[in-house]
Amino acid sequence: MENEFVKRLLKYVDNTTEELMDDPDRYKAFLDYLSRMDSRLGISNKIIIYGYDKEAMDVRTMMAWNMAGITVLQMDKPIYILSGNETDHSFMEVFDIKYTNAARRRQLTFQDSGSFAETVVDVAPCKITFTDKKLENKLKCFYDSEKKEILVTNDYKDFDEISQNLLREYAHFYLELPVYYK
């Protein structure tokens, strides 16, 4: 049964690709979508996700979400994508961020009324804890990989400094996540 399902997924990729190529407006919309989509996914999976949910931006397996300390809330909303290699395909379930308890990401604009640091905290992919305690190596911001949270000292005076440090710690968070799809 898995083989039949994988064949249907591959056929879906072929059909959707043909449809996109036949319509310049849909193709442009797809290219716009690709520019915002997670770069770790292969093009076939991006086509599958686009066909299933044009709003999906951050998809991960349930295990990857759980490892990030995030819970999938709507398990009836999976997207099935391809996994494996070019000769031995299988499939897996992924879930978009909108079906989790994670903060929903939003596009930043110049008209954004809040500060950049407040926005960065608002869309955090993991828990952020502000503390009065001193952190390791006299840092003001530190990603704790055991607790899956970013610790931030309360002695920041400059929003630019906290923004830069939060983004650095986000990178540590994302680098620690396993990559289950290519």
N, C-alpha and C positions, 0 to 999 in steps of 0.2 A: 504493500500500500504506500509506503514511503516513496518508493521509486516512482509510482504513478503521480503522487503529489509533487515531487520534484520536477517531473516532466511537465506537469501543468504550470509550475512556476516558471520554468525555462521558456515554455511556449508563451506565457503571459509577457515575459520580458521581450521576446521577439515581436509579438503583436503590438505592444505598447510602443516599442522603438519605431516600428513602421508608422504608427499613427502620429507620433511626434514629428517624424521626418516629413510627413505629408502635409503638415499644417505649420507654417512659419510662426504664427502667433503662439501656438501651443509649445513649439520648440523654444521660442524666446522665454516663455514663462518657465519652462523646465530649466533652462540655463540659469535664469534668475534664482530658481529654487536651489540648484546645485551650488551656487555661490554661498548660500547660507547653510547648507547641509553639512553634517559631520564628515570630515575628510577621511575617516578611517574605514568607511564603507566602500565596497566596490561599486562600480557603475551599475551592474545588474541589480544589486540590492537597492540602490538609490532609485532606479526606475520602478521597482516593485513598491517601494514606500511611497513614491510620488503618486503612483496610480491608485494606491489604497487611501492615502491621506495627504493631500497637498500642504497641509498645515504642519505635519510632523517635522520636527527639527532636531530633536535629540532622542534617539532610540537606543535602548540597551536591553540586554536580557534581564530577566528578573534577578538573577544572581548578581549581575553587575550593579543594578540599582541597590540591592540589599547590601552589597559590599560598600557602597557609598553612603549607607545609612539612610537610604530613601526607600519608601514602601510603595509598591504598586497598588493603587486603590481599585482600579477597574480591571480585573483579570480577564474579563470577557472581551477586551479590546486588543488582542494581540495582532501583530503584523507578522506574517510568516516570511522569512527571508532565507536565502541560500547560505549554506555553510559548507565547509569542506574545501576541496581543491578542484581544479579544472576537470579532472577525470572522475572524481568520486564525490558527487554532490549529496548533501543531505539538507535538512532545513532546521530552523530554530524559530522560536517565538521571541519577538522583541516588543517593547512597549514604549510609546512616546511619553515624554516628560509630562504632558498634560493629564495623563492618567496616573500620576504619582502624587505624593504629598510634597514634592519639591516645589520651591518657588518657581512660578512661571517666568520664563525669560521674556524680556521685552526689548525692543529696539531702542537704543539711545538716540535722542535727537538734540539738536542745539537748543530747542525750546524746552528741554527737560527742566522743570522747575526746581527739582532737588539737586543737591550736590552730587558729583560723580561718586564720591565715597558712599553716600547714602544709597545710591542706586546699586553700587557694587554689593553692598550688604543685603539689599532688598532681593537681589536675584542670586544669592549665594547657592552654590550647588551642594553645600554641606553646612553643618551647624557652625555658627560663629559665636564664641563666648568672649565677652569683655571681662577683664580681670584686673585686680590691683596687684597681683603677684608678679614677681620678676620671672621672666622666661629664660630658657636656656641661652647661653652665650650672649646675654644682654640684648637679645632681640626684642623688638616691640610687637612682632607678629610671628606666629609659629604654627605650622600645621602638625598636629599630633596624629600620627598615622594609626596609633592604637585606638584612640577614641573617635577617629574620623571627624575631627573638628579643627577649626582654626581658632587659636587663642590670640587675643589682641589685648595689649596693655591699655590702660586708661590714660596714659600720659602723652598721647598724641596732641600736638598743637596745630598741625598742618594737615589739611585734608588731602593735599597732593601726596604727602608722604604716606599716609595711611592707605590711600588708593593704590599706590605703587606696591606697597608691601602686601596688601590683600591679593592683588593680581599675581604676585610672585608665589604666594602660598596656594592660590587656586591652581597654579601650574603644578605644584607638588602633589596636590590632591588628584588632578587629572592624570599625571604621570604614573601614579600608583595604581590606577584602575587597569584591570586586565583587558586586553583587546581580544574579543571573541569573534570578531568578524573582520574580513578584509575586503 
